[in-house]
């Protein structure tokens, strides 16, 4: 039986009450590619909406914290830490975001890390779309996770 359906096949939130409290961590990443003009404007902080990368970091943190409000049936979690790293990929006119989320609890934080990355990348798009509407967001993925019953995972 699918875990998010009850006996009558209605959606239900998974009961994690019987699971052990363990430290859990997840790291997700994603990338946004753009024109050289948009890349230079972001790095040079000439985007009229303000400092794009700093705002994207805040957005990624906020996205991770609001995951249960955005993704149906996700448990609201008290996060211990959300860390965001931005890599500037000058040769390909792109930025890569990494979001690392930790907490101690009964369910994992993969969705929080993935949501944080997605919201951070969408914020870059929103702030720079006046320069380049053709930006491409992609390669959003789980890099690694640790803790919990299913054990550790690392993207190959």
Secondary structure, DSSP 8 states (H G I E B T S, - for coil): --TTB-TTS-B-----TTS--EEEEEEEEEEEE--HHHHHHHHTT--TT--HHHHHHHHHHHHHHTHHHHSTT------SEEEEEEEEEGGGTEEEEEEEEEEEESS--HHHHHHHHHHHHHHHHHHHTTT-TT-EEEEEEEEEEE-STT--EE--
